Amino acid sequence: MLSTEEFLLIYGISFGIILLFRCVPLFVLKGRKLSQATEEALSLIPPAIFASLIANDLFSSSFIANAQAGNIWEMLFPFIAAFIALIVASKTKSMVLSIIVGTAAFALFAFI
């Protein structure tokens, strides 16, 4: 078990690193005009994070367990819900709406 001093040291170092890498760039770049390529690259971060979260859920341990047990329909439910969310996202360009619809579709399939 960690002593109080060790915990505070680890916590302080972690806090400093988080502050350095998350907050300092905001202050340094505030008010500056970024190049078009940089702005375009930064605009890809939210969809990439969303895609990684979906991929993590699609290929989770329950996916592997259903595949090994031969539960094909239960294995396909997350993929169908993701496909529905993809259609909504492509039509509306709204991440919030696609999350809501995808979650609702997944919940609906869970009750079937």
N, C-alpha and C positions, 0 to 999 in steps of 0.2 A: 504494500500500500504506500502511496506517495505521502510524503510529509507536506505540510502546508507550504513550506518554502519552495519545495520542488514543484508543486502544483502551480503556485503563483509565477514561478520562473517560466514554466512551459506555457502557461496562459498568457503571460506578458509577451513572450517571443512570438507566439501564434497571433496575438492581437497586432503586434507590430508588423508582421509580415502581411497580414490581411490588409491593414491600413496602407502599407506601402504599395501593394499591387492592385488594390481596388480603388482607393480614394485619391492617391497622388496623381494618377493619370487624368482623373476628372478635373483636378485643379490646374494641371499643366496645360491641358487642351482646351480649357474653358475660354471661349471667345475667339478661338483660332479657326480659320477656315481650313477644313481638311480637303485633300484632293478627292476628285470624283472616284478614283479607284479605291481609296480608303473608305469612303462613305459607303460604296457598294459592298465592300468586303464586310464592314461592320453591320450592314443590314442583313447579312446572311446568318448572323449569330443566333437570333431567336428561332428561325426555322430549323437550324441545325440542332439546337438544344431540344426542341420539340420532337424532332425525328429520333434523336438518341433516346429520349424517354419512351417513345412508342416502341422502338426496336427492343429496348430492354424489357418491356412488358410482354411483347410478342414472343420472345425467345426465353422466357423465364423457366424456372424449374417445373412449373405446372404444365407448360407446353411439352417438355420432355417426358414428364410422367404420363400425360395423356397419349403421347405418341407411342410410348412403350406399352401402355395398356390397350392400345388399339381403339381409343375413343376418338375417332376421326372427327365427328361433329363438334365435340367439345374442344378439340384441338383447333378447328377452323373458326370458332366463334370470335376470338380476338382479331383474326385476319379479316373477317367480314366486317366487324365493327370499325377496324382501321380503314378498310376500303370505303365504307360509308363516310367516315370522317374526311378521307381524302377527296371524295367527290364534293362534299360540302365546302371544304377548303378551296378547291379549285374554282368552284362557282362563286363563292362569296368573298374570298381572300381575307376571311376573318378567322384568326386563330382561336379567339374565344368561342365563337359559334361552332367551329369544328371540334373543339374540346368538349363542349356541351353535348353536341350530337353524337360524337364518338362514345362518350361515357354513357349516354342514354342507350345507345345501341348495344353496348357491351352489357349493361344492366338488364336490358330486355332479353338478350340471349342467355344470360345467367339464369333467368327465371323460366326459360323454355325447357 
